[in-house]
Amino acid sequence: MSRLPAREPLRTVYCRPTKAAPKVDARFVNPIREMIENEPSFGYRTVAWLLGFNKNTVQRIFRIKGWQVRKRPIGMRPRIKAVPSVAMAPNERWSTELCRVWSGRDGWTILALVIDCHTRELPGWHLSRSGKSTTAASALEHALISRAGTLGKVPKEFCVRSNNGLVFTSHRYTTLVRSYGLRQEFIAPHCPQQNGMVVHPDDQGTMHSPTRFRQHSACHTRNRRLDQLLQPQAPASGAGHENHGRGIRTSGSTRANSAGSI
């Protein structure tokens, strides 16, 4: 026998641990297999509760047999690259957004817009009272119909840019975008200028974001109240109030000066 090192214990040479293969009971395996074949999305807690088994036992069988429900892949959303993004041809990049529009008797409505970032045309839009994912999906389908003439997978993949709102990240909208062969792209958080083609107003000022609509509404309300204060009032009955009624009447310049002094 060869001489062992001085510091090497004998148990490392003679004692070789062996671990038996895990065993499972068939009376647990068969009902579990039948249930997960019928309902593949069920986890071990649901299966254990429905079958009346111990959840630790069911989890052990899931782990040994490889039946555990895989977790959803966790990754970053496709973001815009940190370089100037320029669309060099039509149908290369579309941008979409939701905004609020005052429709008079019907009150505030939601307008979904889809703009071509190269031609700056609006191939699709949809007006609705609700800002759900169906509103954005209808605008996208309208744009595809106006450009391709029919709904279906586009011949060449291009990008659809949007913000990180719940409407554009919903399962319904993302599934619809993929079904048409499009690629979805999201702006960076707190950077609305990356979607500025549709967020900011165009030359005619026909498109506004919700923030600009609120600002416009506030300015309109403030100016309307100021005009009401400066409007001439009818003089009251009696000679003593003639000067009072005459004093209320102001010209345009006087009205502007009084508005500035306020």
Secondary structure, 3 states (H helix, E strand, C coil): CCCCCCCCCCHHHHCCCCCCCCCCCHHHHHHHHHHHHHCCCCCHHHHHHHHCCCHHHHHHHHHHHCCCCCCCCCCCCCECCCCCCCCCCCCCEEEEEEEEEECHHHCEEEEEEEEECCCCCCCEEEEECCCCHHHHHHHHHHHHHHHHCCCCCCCCCCEEEECCCCCCCCHHHHHHHHHCCCEEEECCCCCHHHHHHHHCCCCCCCCCCHHHHHHHHHHHHHHHHHHHHHCCCCCCCCHHHHHHHHHHCCCHHHHHHHHHHC
